[in-house]
Structures are given as C-alpha cells and as structure tokens.
Amino acid sequence: MIKHQGGCFCGNIRYSTEYDPMLVMACHCRSCKKLSGVGMTVLAVYGEGEVDFEGELKSYPIVGKAEISCIRSSVPIVVTTLWEIQKSSPV
C-alpha cells in the first residue's frame, strides 16, 4: 500500500513509497542554501530502494566543504533536485 507519493512541478517525475521516512530534517549547508534559494532545505531520508521513481533524471556528484559527498538527482530541464544520496560523512 502506498503511504507517500508525489512528483515534481513540471510532472516529468513521479515518486512513491510504502515506507515512512527514517528521518525528516532541515539542512543548512551552503550547497542546500544555494540550491533552495533560502536558508535551508527540508528533506526526508529513506533507505536505499525504499522509494520508486518514474521519469528521466539527471544525476551529478557534489562534495561539500566538510568533505561530505553525495549524488543529487533532478529533472534534466528544470534542474530541481528531487533527492540526494549521501556517499560519505565526516563523522
């Protein structure tokens, strides 16, 4: 049974999941501030494979000042980030 579903504003990407997020948080890093255009980005954290996506995505790597690396995925034309996979952490 689908618990959460949605998509991007342009309608090119849809997502759905049967799971609740492990964590919902606000990130205040410089990268997220630039990406959102405001003081933070709010995100929900799910386990790998817990969210199903439909549509064409563009993914690109990012490495922040704290040496935290991640992969951001977005709609190719609009470049609105839909999700991010954190690859490393300084902790």
SULFEN-V7714 format. One record per run of one state. SS is the DSSP state (H for helix, E for strand, L for the rest). FROM is the first residue (numbers start at 1). LEN is the number of residues. If there is no record, write none. Layout:
ss->SS from->FROM len->LEN
ss->SS from->FROM len->LEN
//
This chain:
ss->L from->1 len->3
ss->E from->4 len->4
ss->L from->8 len->6
ss->E from->14 len->4
ss->L from->18 len->5
ss->E from->23 len->5
ss->L from->28 len->2
ss->H from->30 len->7
ss->L from->37 len->4
ss->E from->41 len->5
ss->L from->46 len->5
ss->E from->51 len->4
ss->L from->55 len->3
ss->E from->58 len->6
ss->L from->64 len->5
ss->E from->69 len->6
ss->L from->75 len->6
ss->E from->81 len->6
ss->L from->87 len->5
//
